[in-house]
């Protein structure tokens, strides 16, 4: 996902049919991943197919069974090999997620090492595919089953966010850790119980806006917090909470989306949140993946933050992240 910056957001909605609210927001995000954010290409350290072979991946970029790829493991560039590598990586990632959920504790701390590295490798594969339309089409045609369905959704996000977000010249970004995956999931589910907005839609908004609050920089227009609210909009829908607190921000977003038409009309509600078809399609595609297979939520949660710059993608978080430029 994920090398993106600068979504232009406009919140425009009547408050109880009386108060018209307008908020223009330029959102710093990265997705890829997820969706999570992402740019149009692999990271600077991952772009070279001639990289030295390391643990987990063969010299051609294939993931060995049970192998854990290094952060700079090479990504194949031929459709057949890339499809096989994506299929194997997704299977290994899902198995690692199941072990994490069964034997670990997603309510405490971040993902285990295998989930983190497999998620990063999967994300880097999608960054390559998102930058190369013909390679993406040829690779997608070779995928099958749930992997193909998930890939189709993620590539919708990649294409949409590339159109929506130009490269940024910004050098420094504030980043932080996301709350544990199951802590966030409980917050989404609590908001769903109160406002009826599907928890996976809220997770997808959180992902697209700030990579689950890993990006902490305010937008150039003053949008703030995990769900990127302009303060005037927050005053109307935040219910007196803290704009920077994930629990309050998620509840405020559910409140806004419910007032804007969700759950009956998610598309219109998202368009009110951000009047961009590309934005709406990105959020709905991520939510669709999570609804199809809950492991997609945990996989996207494990993705890192990338920003798209004129000179290529820069990885801000996680293993293999790029150093902060001087100056």
Beta strands, then each sheet from edge to edge (+ up, - down):
strand 1: 7-15
strand 2: 19-27
strand 3: 306-309
strand 4: 312-315
sheet 1: 1+ 2-
sheet 2: 3+ 4-
end
